[in-house]
Amino acid sequence: MILKGPRLTLTALDAEAVEAMGASPLLDGMHDFFAARLREDPAARGYWVWLATLADGTEVAAGGFGGRPGDNERLTVGYHVHEDHRGAGYATELLNLLTEWALAQPGVNVVRATIKPENAPSLRVAEKAGFERAGRTRTSEDGELLVFLRAR
């Protein structure tokens, strides 16, 4: 699966591609987890990890979801831009492409992003990508998070 934006090409990764990336900073230490989920359900490709590259093949970002949608018809999106490529609008393009793909899938009516309140760049990205602030949540791992939603 491939998505094309103005500058980015997004490729939905399978388990082998995730494993080949190894400990890439773009996967934020989660490559083993993602690969295992994709090995368990290869048809879930697209619901886990997407790699964003430039026309010359440079890997600039990764993003994706936490698996298939549940009964709540919602996907939670996450994204990470390599530090050398931040501030160029890649995160907004990546988030828009992922969200548009997700909302076109059967059984998905809402895409959710959770962002730490102090992460001002990511808060701006969510707003630029058409997400609306919908409240707060708290997790044991990340503490307080702001919740943003974009609906179909």
C-alpha positions in Angstrom: 0.0 0.0 0.0 1.3 3.4 -1.0 -0.1 6.9 -0.4 1.3 9.9 -2.3 1.3 13.5 -1.0 2.8 16.6 -2.5 6.3 15.7 -1.1 5.9 12.5 0.8 5.4 8.9 -0.2 3.9 6.7 2.5 4.4 3.0 2.4 2.5 0.7 4.7 5.1 -1.7 6.2 4.7 -5.4 6.7 6.5 -7.4 9.5 9.6 -8.0 7.4 10.0 -4.3 6.5 9.5 -3.3 10.1 12.2 -5.9 11.2 14.5 -4.6 8.5 14.3 -1.1 9.9 15.6 -2.5 13.2 16.0 0.0 16.0 15.3 3.0 13.7 14.6 6.2 15.8 11.5 6.6 13.6 9.9 3.6 15.3 10.7 4.9 18.8 11.8 1.5 20.1 8.6 -0.1 19.1 9.8 -2.2 16.1 9.6 -5.6 17.8 6.0 -4.8 19.0 4.9 -3.7 15.5 6.5 -6.6 13.8 4.9 -9.1 16.2 1.4 -7.6 15.6 1.9 -7.7 11.8 3.1 -11.3 12.0 0.0 -12.2 13.9 -2.3 -10.4 11.4 -0.6 -9.7 8.1 -3.8 -8.4 6.6 -3.6 -5.5 9.2 -0.9 -3.9 7.1 -1.9 -0.2 7.0 -3.3 -0.3 10.5 0.2 -0.3 12.1 3.3 1.4 10.5 3.7 3.7 7.5 7.2 4.9 6.4 7.3 8.4 4.9 10.0 9.1 2.3 11.0 11.9 0.0 11.3 11.4 -3.8 15.0 10.6 -3.4 14.2 7.8 -0.9 15.2 9.7 2.2 13.3 8.4 5.2 11.9 11.4 7.0 9.1 10.2 9.2 6.9 7.3 10.3 3.4 7.1 11.6 0.5 4.8 11.9 -2.2 3.5 14.1 -2.6 1.1 17.1 -4.1 -1.7 15.0 -7.5 -2.3 13.5 -10.5 -0.3 14.6 -12.6 -1.7 17.4 -16.3 -1.5 18.1 -15.9 2.3 18.7 -15.0 2.7 15.0 -11.9 4.8 16.0 -8.3 4.6 15.2 -5.6 6.3 17.3 -2.8 7.9 15.2 0.8 8.5 16.1 3.6 10.1 14.1 7.3 10.8 14.5 9.5 13.0 12.2 13.3 12.5 12.2 14.9 15.4 14.1 16.9 16.4 10.9 13.6 17.0 9.1 11.5 18.8 11.6 10.0 22.2 11.0 9.4 21.5 7.2 5.7 20.6 7.4 6.3 16.9 6.9 4.4 16.0 10.1 1.3 17.8 8.9 1.4 16.2 5.5 2.0 12.8 7.0 -0.9 13.2 9.5 -3.3 14.4 6.7 -2.4 11.4 4.5 -2.8 8.9 7.3 -6.1 10.4 8.5 -7.6 10.6 5.0 -6.7 7.0 4.4 -8.1 5.9 7.8 -11.4 7.7 7.4 -11.9 6.0 4.0 -11.6 2.6 5.6 -14.8 0.6 6.5 -15.5 0.7 10.2 -13.6 3.9 10.9 -15.5 7.1 11.7 -13.0 8.9 13.9 -9.3 9.3 14.1 -7.9 10.2 17.5 -4.5 11.8 18.5 -3.3 12.1 22.1 -0.6 14.6 22.7 1.4 15.8 25.7 0.3 19.3 26.6 3.9 20.6 26.5 4.5 19.3 22.9 3.6 22.5 21.2 4.8 21.5 17.7 2.6 18.4 17.7 -0.3 20.4 19.0 0.1 22.7 16.0 0.3 19.8 13.6 -2.9 18.3 14.9 -4.7 21.6 14.5 -3.3 22.2 11.0 -4.5 18.7 10.0 -8.1 19.5 11.0 -8.2 17.8 14.4 -10.3 19.4 17.1 -9.5 19.3 20.8 -11.9 17.0 22.5 -10.7 16.7 26.1 -8.0 15.2 28.2 -6.9 11.7 29.3 -4.3 10.3 31.6 -2.1 7.2 31.1 0.3 5.6 33.5 3.0 5.7 30.9 2.6 9.2 29.5 0.7 11.1 32.2 -1.7 13.8 31.1 -2.5 13.9 27.4 -4.7 16.2 25.3 -7.2 14.4 23.1 -7.8 15.5 19.5 -10.4 14.1 17.1 -11.1 14.3 13.4 -14.3 12.7 12.2 -15.5 11.5 8.9 
